[in-house]
Amino acid sequence: MNDRATSTSTSAGVSGNMSRPANDASLGELFTGLARDTQDLMRNEIALAKTEMSQSVGEMVSAVVKVAAGALILYAGFLMLLWAALFALHRADFSWWASAAIVGGAAVVVGLILTLWARSQLKRATLVPEQTIDTLKEDRSWAKGEMP
């Protein structure tokens, strides 16, 4: 009885596999799988771009808030220093108008230098999702290599 059960299962397994091996897919199934994988890839790339963009925006907002707070504190301190310099120049026998002109001129030069420096740093900041663009280029070159 044991031999008979083995022979029945073997013959059923052989007749079931005669049409096509188990891991062989039809052309339609391959294209369906390719379309599904392409959609999944695009969804993942879009998700990566969104994540990268939100991270970049978050970093920029955080930096702007810190710069604003620091600038406010610096401004208050700088006004005190300017006032002290004005009094010091007046005590050194400069007239009030000459003292104010010297201190104001120095403040304008320092402010101009700081403004130009900050502007150059802002020009370097970018919201372009560099990693996403790189992976999309890699995906495109991979796809071109896979196509006959």
mmCIF file of the C-alpha atoms, coordinates in Angstrom:
data_MODEL
# 
_entry.id   MODEL 
# 
loop_
_atom_site.group_PDB 
_atom_site.id 
_atom_site.type_symbol 
_atom_site.label_atom_id 
_atom_site.label_alt_id 
_atom_site.label_comp_id 
_atom_site.label_asym_id 
_atom_site.label_entity_id 
_atom_site.label_seq_id 
_atom_site.pdbx_PDB_ins_code 
_atom_site.Cartn_x 
_atom_site.Cartn_y 
_atom_site.Cartn_z 
_atom_site.occupancy 
_atom_site.B_iso_or_equiv 
_atom_site.pdbx_formal_charge 
_atom_site.auth_seq_id 
_atom_site.auth_comp_id 
_atom_site.auth_asym_id 
_atom_site.auth_atom_id 
_atom_site.pdbx_PDB_model_num 
ATOM 1   C CA . MET A 1 1   ? 0.000  0.000   0.000   1.00 0.00 ? 1   MET A CA 1 
ATOM 2   C CA . ASN A 1 2   ? 2.909  2.264   0.665   1.00 0.00 ? 2   ASN A CA 1 
ATOM 3   C CA . ASP A 1 3   ? 4.341  1.639   -2.823  1.00 0.00 ? 3   ASP A CA 1 
ATOM 4   C CA . ARG A 1 4   ? 1.016  2.401   -4.422  1.00 0.00 ? 4   ARG A CA 1 
ATOM 5   C CA . ALA A 1 5   ? 0.675  5.806   -2.642  1.00 0.00 ? 5   ALA A CA 1 
ATOM 6   C CA . THR A 1 6   ? 4.198  6.743   -3.718  1.00 0.00 ? 6   THR A CA 1 
ATOM 7   C CA . SER A 1 7   ? 3.563  5.775   -7.302  1.00 0.00 ? 7   SER A CA 1 
ATOM 8   C CA . THR A 1 8   ? 0.292  7.747   -7.419  1.00 0.00 ? 8   THR A CA 1 
ATOM 9   C CA . SER A 1 9   ? 1.870  10.912  -6.018  1.00 0.00 ? 9   SER A CA 1 
ATOM 10  C CA . THR A 1 10  ? 4.840  10.636  -8.384  1.00 0.00 ? 10  THR A CA 1 
ATOM 11  C CA . SER A 1 11  ? 2.673  10.200  -11.446 1.00 0.00 ? 11  SER A CA 1 
ATOM 12  C CA . ALA A 1 12  ? 0.435  13.100  -10.390 1.00 0.00 ? 12  ALA A CA 1 
ATOM 13  C CA . GLY A 1 13  ? 3.494  15.336  -9.877  1.00 0.00 ? 13  GLY A CA 1 
ATOM 14  C CA . VAL A 1 14  ? 4.894  14.458  -13.303 1.00 0.00 ? 14  VAL A CA 1 
ATOM 15  C CA . SER A 1 15  ? 1.638  15.057  -15.135 1.00 0.00 ? 15  SER A CA 1 
ATOM 16  C CA . GLY A 1 16  ? 1.159  18.426  -13.334 1.00 0.00 ? 16  GLY A CA 1 
ATOM 17  C CA . ASN A 1 17  ? 4.589  19.710  -14.445 1.00 0.00 ? 17  ASN A CA 1 
ATOM 18  C CA . MET A 1 18  ? 4.425  18.625  -18.070 1.00 0.00 ? 18  MET A CA 1 
ATOM 19  C CA . SER A 1 19  ? 3.005  21.939  -19.335 1.00 0.00 ? 19  SER A CA 1 
ATOM 20  C CA . ARG A 1 20  ? 5.617  24.312  -17.845 1.00 0.00 ? 20  ARG A CA 1 
ATOM 21  C CA . PRO A 1 21  ? 8.181  24.324  -14.993 1.00 0.00 ? 21  PRO A CA 1 
ATOM 22  C CA . ALA A 1 22  ? 6.984  25.906  -11.723 1.00 0.00 ? 22  ALA A CA 1 
ATOM 23  C CA . ASN A 1 23  ? 9.341  28.911  -11.842 1.00 0.00 ? 23  ASN A CA 1 
ATOM 24  C CA . ASP A 1 24  ? 8.781  29.678  -15.543 1.00 0.00 ? 24  ASP A CA 1 
ATOM 25  C CA . ALA A 1 25  ? 6.440  32.679  -16.029 1.00 0.00 ? 25  ALA A CA 1 
ATOM 26  C CA . SER A 1 26  ? 4.573  33.673  -19.163 1.00 0.00 ? 26  SER A CA 1 
ATOM 27  C CA . LEU A 1 27  ? 5.444  36.835  -21.069 1.00 0.00 ? 27  LEU A CA 1 
ATOM 28  C CA . GLY A 1 28  ? 2.265  38.515  -19.823 1.00 0.00 ? 28  GLY A CA 1 
ATOM 29  C CA . GLU A 1 29  ? 3.134  37.688  -16.220 1.00 0.00 ? 29  GLU A CA 1 
ATOM 30  C CA . LEU A 1 30  ? 6.634  39.100  -16.727 1.00 0.00 ? 30  LEU A CA 1 
ATOM 31  C CA . PHE A 1 31  ? 5.281  42.383  -18.115 1.00 0.00 ? 31  PHE A CA 1 
ATOM 32  C CA . THR A 1 32  ? 2.734  42.575  -15.308 1.00 0.00 ? 32  THR A CA 1 
ATOM 33  C CA . GLY A 1 33  ? 5.511  42.065  -12.775 1.00 0.00 ? 33  GLY A CA 1 
ATOM 34  C CA . LEU A 1 34  ? 7.673  44.655  -14.521 1.00 0.00 ? 34  LEU A CA 1 
ATOM 35  C CA . ALA A 1 35  ? 4.833  47.204  -14.477 1.00 0.00 ? 35  ALA A CA 1 
ATOM 36  C CA . ARG A 1 36  ? 4.151  46.519  -10.796 1.00 0.00 ? 36  ARG A CA 1 
ATOM 37  C CA . ASP A 1 37  ? 7.855  46.820  -9.919  1.00 0.00 ? 37  ASP A CA 1 
ATOM 38  C CA . THR A 1 38  ? 8.130  50.055  -11.903 1.00 0.00 ? 38  THR A CA 1 
ATOM 39  C CA . GLN A 1 39  ? 5.143  51.508  -10.047 1.00 0.00 ? 39  GLN A CA 1 
ATOM 40  C CA . ASP A 1 40  ? 6.653  50.449  -6.716  1.00 0.00 ? 40  ASP A CA 1 
ATOM 41  C CA . LEU A 1 41  ? 9.973  52.003  -7.710  1.00 0.00 ? 41  LEU A CA 1 
ATOM 42  C CA . MET A 1 42  ? 8.310  55.292  -8.667  1.00 0.00 ? 42  MET A CA 1 
ATOM 43  C CA . ARG A 1 43  ? 6.330  55.372  -5.409  1.00 0.00 ? 43  ARG A CA 1 
ATOM 44  C CA . ASN A 1 44  ? 9.519  54.770  -3.445  1.00 0.00 ? 44  ASN A CA 1 
ATOM 45  C CA . GLU A 1 45  ? 11.387 57.469  -5.377  1.00 0.00 ? 45  GLU A CA 1 
ATOM 46  C CA . ILE A 1 46  ? 8.576  59.963  -4.758  1.00 0.00 ? 46  ILE A CA 1 
ATOM 47  C CA . ALA A 1 47  ? 8.565  59.070  -1.068  1.00 0.00 ? 47  ALA A CA 1 
ATOM 48  C CA . LEU A 1 48  ? 12.347 59.576  -0.955  1.00 0.00 ? 48  LEU A CA 1 
ATOM 49  C CA . ALA A 1 49  ? 12.011 62.965  -2.665  1.00 0.00 ? 49  ALA A CA 1 
ATOM 50  C CA . LYS A 1 50  ? 9.317  64.050  -0.198  1.00 0.00 ? 50  LYS A CA 1 
ATOM 51  C CA . THR A 1 51  ? 11.435 62.944  2.749   1.00 0.00 ? 51  THR A CA 1 
ATOM 52  C CA . GLU A 1 52  ? 14.510 64.670  1.401   1.00 0.00 ? 52  GLU A CA 1 
ATOM 53  C CA . MET A 1 53  ? 12.601 67.888  0.676   1.00 0.00 ? 53  MET A CA 1 
ATOM 54  C CA . SER A 1 54  ? 10.974 67.995  4.111   1.00 0.00 ? 54  SER A CA 1 
ATOM 55  C CA . GLN A 1 55  ? 14.346 67.381  5.740   1.00 0.00 ? 55  GLN A CA 1 
ATOM 56  C CA . SER A 1 56  ? 15.920 70.218  3.732   1.00 0.00 ? 56  SER A CA 1 
ATOM 57  C CA . VAL A 1 57  ? 13.059 72.595  4.508   1.00 0.00 ? 57  VAL A CA 1 
ATOM 58  C CA . GLY A 1 58  ? 13.183 71.668  8.189   1.00 0.00 ? 58  GLY A CA 1 
ATOM 59  C CA . GLU A 1 59  ? 16.915 72.345  8.337   1.00 0.00 ? 59  GLU A CA 1 
ATOM 60  C CA . MET A 1 60  ? 16.503 75.685  6.582   1.00 0.00 ? 60  MET A CA 1 
ATOM 61  C CA . VAL A 1 61  ? 13.651 76.800  8.870   1.00 0.00 ? 61  VAL A CA 1 
ATOM 62  C CA . SER A 1 62  ? 15.667 75.818  11.926  1.00 0.00 ? 62  SER A CA 1 
ATOM 63  C CA . ALA A 1 63  ? 18.691 77.730  10.643  1.00 0.00 ? 63  ALA A CA 1 
ATOM 64  C CA . VAL A 1 64  ? 16.607 80.840  9.850   1.00 0.00 ? 64  VAL A CA 1 
ATOM 65  C CA . VAL A 1 65  ? 15.059 80.857  13.334  1.00 0.00 ? 65  VAL A CA 1 
ATOM 66  C CA . LYS A 1 66  ? 18.496 80.531  14.943  1.00 0.00 ? 66  LYS A CA 1 
ATOM 67  C CA . VAL A 1 67  ? 19.909 83.281  12.733  1.00 0.00 ? 67  VAL A CA 1 
ATOM 68  C CA . ALA A 1 68  ? 17.000 85.592  13.611  1.00 0.00 ? 68  ALA A CA 1 
ATOM 69  C CA . ALA A 1 69  ? 17.377 85.004  17.348  1.00 0.00 ? 69  ALA A CA 1 
ATOM 70  C CA . GLY A 1 70  ? 21.127 85.455  17.188  1.00 0.00 ? 70  GLY A CA 1 
ATOM 71  C CA . ALA A 1 71  ? 20.770 88.582  15.070  1.00 0.00 ? 71  ALA A CA 1 
ATOM 72  C CA . LEU A 1 72  ? 18.352 90.134  17.553  1.00 0.00 ? 72  LEU A CA 1 
ATOM 73  C CA . ILE A 1 73  ? 20.741 89.547  20.449  1.00 0.00 ? 73  ILE A CA 1 
ATOM 74  C CA . LEU A 1 74  ? 23.693 90.743  18.405  1.00 0.00 ? 74  LEU A CA 1 
ATOM 75  C CA . TYR A 1 75  ? 21.783 93.849  17.425  1.00 0.00 ? 75  TYR A CA 1 
ATOM 76  C CA . ALA A 1 76  ? 21.107 94.797  21.059  1.00 0.00 ? 76  ALA A CA 1 
ATOM 77  C CA . GLY A 1 77  ? 24.725 94.201  22.021  1.00 0.00 ? 77  GLY A CA 1 
ATOM 78  C CA . PHE A 1 78  ? 25.994 96.035  18.979  1.00 0.00 ? 78  PHE A CA 1 
ATOM 79  C CA . LEU A 1 79  ? 23.858 99.092  19.819  1.00 0.00 ? 79  LEU A CA 1 
ATOM 80  C CA . MET A 1 80  ? 25.390 99.169  23.288  1.00 0.00 ? 80  MET A CA 1 
ATOM 81  C CA . LEU A 1 81  ? 28.901 98.948  21.846  1.00 0.00 ? 81  LEU A CA 1 
ATOM 82  C CA . LEU A 1 82  ? 28.149 101.711 19.368  1.00 0.00 ? 82  LEU A CA 1 
ATOM 83  C CA . TRP A 1 83  ? 26.824 103.903 22.144  1.00 0.00 ? 83  TRP A CA 1 
ATOM 84  C CA . ALA A 1 84  ? 29.943 103.214 24.218  1.00 0.00 ? 84  ALA A CA 1 
ATOM 85  C CA . ALA A 1 85  ? 32.216 103.994 21.260  1.00 0.00 ? 85  ALA A CA 1 
ATOM 86  C CA . LEU A 1 86  ? 30.341 107.228 20.652  1.00 0.00 ? 86  LEU A CA 1 
ATOM 87  C CA . PHE A 1 87  ? 30.857 108.327 24.252  1.00 0.00 ? 87  PHE A CA 1 
ATOM 88  C CA . ALA A 1 88  ? 34.502 107.235 24.174  1.00 0.00 ? 88  ALA A CA 1 
ATOM 89  C CA . LEU A 1 89  ? 35.218 109.302 21.067  1.00 0.00 ? 89  LEU A CA 1 
ATOM 90  C CA . HIS A 1 90  ? 33.436 112.307 22.538  1.00 0.00 ? 90  HIS A CA 1 
ATOM 91  C CA . ARG A 1 91  ? 35.509 111.985 25.728  1.00 0.00 ? 91  ARG A CA 1 
ATOM 92  C CA . ALA A 1 92  ? 38.624 111.913 23.509  1.00 0.00 ? 92  ALA A CA 1 
ATOM 93  C CA . ASP A 1 93  ? 37.810 115.506 22.459  1.00 0.00 ? 93  ASP A CA 1 
ATOM 94  C CA . PHE A 1 94  ? 35.804 114.715 19.288  1.00 0.00 ? 94  PHE A CA 1 
ATOM 95  C CA . SER A 1 95  ? 32.597 116.621 18.768  1.00 0.00 ? 95  SER A CA 1 
ATOM 96  C CA . TRP A 1 96  ? 29.316 114.712 19.028  1.00 0.00 ? 96  TRP A CA 1 
ATOM 97  C CA . TRP A 1 97  ? 28.719 114.818 15.273  1.00 0.00 ? 97  TRP A CA 1 
ATOM 98  C CA . ALA A 1 98  ? 32.266 113.594 14.473  1.00 0.00 ? 98  ALA A CA 1 
ATOM 99  C CA . SER A 1 99  ? 31.984 110.807 17.026  1.00 0.00 ? 99  SER A CA 1 
ATOM 100 C CA . ALA A 1 100 ? 28.629 109.720 15.577  1.00 0.00 ? 100 ALA A CA 1 
ATOM 101 C CA . ALA A 1 101 ? 29.998 109.847 12.014  1.00 0.00 ? 101 ALA A CA 1 
ATOM 102 C CA . ILE A 1 102 ? 33.009 107.683 12.865  1.00 0.00 ? 102 ILE A CA 1 
ATOM 103 C CA . VAL A 1 103 ? 31.000 105.103 14.812  1.00 0.00 ? 103 VAL A CA 1 
ATOM 104 C CA . GLY A 1 104 ? 28.184 105.066 12.234  1.00 0.00 ? 104 GLY A CA 1 
ATOM 105 C CA . GLY A 1 105 ? 30.631 104.657 9.344   1.00 0.00 ? 105 GLY A CA 1 
ATOM 106 C CA . ALA A 1 106 ? 32.343 101.731 11.046  1.00 0.00 ? 106 ALA A CA 1 
ATOM 107 C CA . ALA A 1 107 ? 28.954 100.138 11.749  1.00 0.00 ? 107 ALA A CA 1 
ATOM 108 C CA . VAL A 1 108 ? 27.923 100.480 8.098   1.00 0.00 ? 108 VAL A CA 1 
ATOM 109 C CA . VAL A 1 109 ? 31.144 98.809  6.889   1.00 0.00 ? 109 VAL A CA 1 
ATOM 110 C CA . VAL A 1 110 ? 30.796 95.900  9.334   1.00 0.00 ? 110 VAL A CA 1 
ATOM 111 C CA . GLY A 1 111 ? 27.098 95.506  8.487   1.00 0.00 ? 111 GLY A CA 1 
ATOM 112 C CA . LEU A 1 112 ? 27.828 95.480  4.764   1.00 0.00 ? 112 LEU A CA 1 
ATOM 113 C CA . ILE A 1 113 ? 30.501 92.809  5.162   1.00 0.00 ? 113 ILE A CA 1 
ATOM 114 C CA . LEU A 1 114 ? 28.198 90.605  7.263   1.00 0.00 ? 114 LEU A CA 1 
ATOM 115 C CA . THR A 1 115 ? 25.292 91.041  4.850   1.00 0.00 ? 115 THR A CA 1 
ATOM 116 C CA . LEU A 1 116 ? 27.378 90.069  1.820   1.00 0.00 ? 116 LEU A CA 1 
ATOM 117 C CA . TRP A 1 117 ? 28.786 87.047  3.662   1.00 0.00 ? 117 TRP A CA 1 
ATOM 118 C CA . ALA A 1 118 ? 25.304 85.841  4.698   1.00 0.00 ? 118 ALA A CA 1 
ATOM 119 C CA . ARG A 1 119 ? 23.973 86.355  1.175   1.00 0.00 ? 119 ARG A CA 1 
ATOM 120 C CA . SER A 1 120 ? 26.725 84.173  -0.284  1.00 0.00 ? 120 SER A CA 1 
ATOM 121 C CA . GLN A 1 121 ? 25.853 81.421  2.194   1.00 0.00 ? 121 GLN A CA 1 
ATOM 122 C CA . LEU A 1 122 ? 22.162 81.577  1.278   1.00 0.00 ? 122 LEU A CA 1 
ATOM 123 C CA . LYS A 1 123 ? 23.007 81.258  -2.400  1.00 0.00 ? 123 LYS A CA 1 
ATOM 124 C CA . ARG A 1 124 ? 24.721 77.926  -1.673  1.00 0.00 ? 124 ARG A CA 1 
ATOM 125 C CA . ALA A 1 125 ? 21.643 76.496  0.081   1.00 0.00 ? 125 ALA A CA 1 
ATOM 126 C CA . THR A 1 126 ? 19.485 74.320  -2.147  1.00 0.00 ? 126 THR A CA 1 
ATOM 127 C CA . LEU A 1 127 ? 16.122 72.598  -2.003  1.00 0.00 ? 127 LEU A CA 1 
ATOM 128 C CA . VAL A 1 128 ? 16.940 70.268  -4.887  1.00 0.00 ? 128 VAL A CA 1 
ATOM 129 C CA . PRO A 1 129 ? 16.621 66.603  -3.816  1.00 0.00 ? 129 PRO A CA 1 
ATOM 130 C CA . GLU A 1 130 ? 20.122 65.539  -4.914  1.00 0.00 ? 130 GLU A CA 1 
ATOM 131 C CA . GLN A 1 131 ? 19.901 61.943  -3.659  1.00 0.00 ? 131 GLN A CA 1 
ATOM 132 C CA . THR A 1 132 ? 16.595 61.349  -5.437  1.00 0.00 ? 132 THR A CA 1 
ATOM 133 C CA . ILE A 1 133 ? 17.946 62.726  -8.697  1.00 0.00 ? 133 ILE A CA 1 
ATOM 134 C CA . ASP A 1 134 ? 21.003 60.482  -8.402  1.00 0.00 ? 134 ASP A CA 1 
ATOM 135 C CA . THR A 1 135 ? 18.934 57.359  -7.749  1.00 0.00 ? 135 THR A CA 1 
ATOM 136 C CA . LEU A 1 136 ? 16.574 58.204  -10.622 1.00 0.00 ? 136 LEU A CA 1 
ATOM 137 C CA . LYS A 1 137 ? 19.582 58.491  -12.937 1.00 0.00 ? 137 LYS A CA 1 
ATOM 138 C CA . GLU A 1 138 ? 20.878 55.147  -11.664 1.00 0.00 ? 138 GLU A CA 1 
ATOM 139 C CA . ASP A 1 139 ? 17.453 53.566  -12.179 1.00 0.00 ? 139 ASP A CA 1 
ATOM 140 C CA . ARG A 1 140 ? 17.249 54.928  -15.711 1.00 0.00 ? 140 ARG A CA 1 
ATOM 141 C CA . SER A 1 141 ? 20.700 53.615  -16.631 1.00 0.00 ? 141 SER A CA 1 
ATOM 142 C CA . TRP A 1 142 ? 19.884 50.247  -15.023 1.00 0.00 ? 142 TRP A CA 1 
ATOM 143 C CA . ALA A 1 143 ? 16.625 50.047  -16.989 1.00 0.00 ? 143 ALA A CA 1 
ATOM 144 C CA . LYS A 1 144 ? 18.433 50.866  -20.232 1.00 0.00 ? 144 LYS A CA 1 
ATOM 145 C CA . GLY A 1 145 ? 20.923 48.100  -19.477 1.00 0.00 ? 145 GLY A CA 1 
ATOM 146 C CA . GLU A 1 146 ? 18.131 45.596  -18.821 1.00 0.00 ? 146 GLU A CA 1 
ATOM 147 C CA . MET A 1 147 ? 16.230 46.323  -22.020 1.00 0.00 ? 147 MET A CA 1 
ATOM 148 C CA . PRO A 1 148 ? 17.441 44.452  -25.097 1.00 0.00 ? 148 PRO A CA 1 
# 
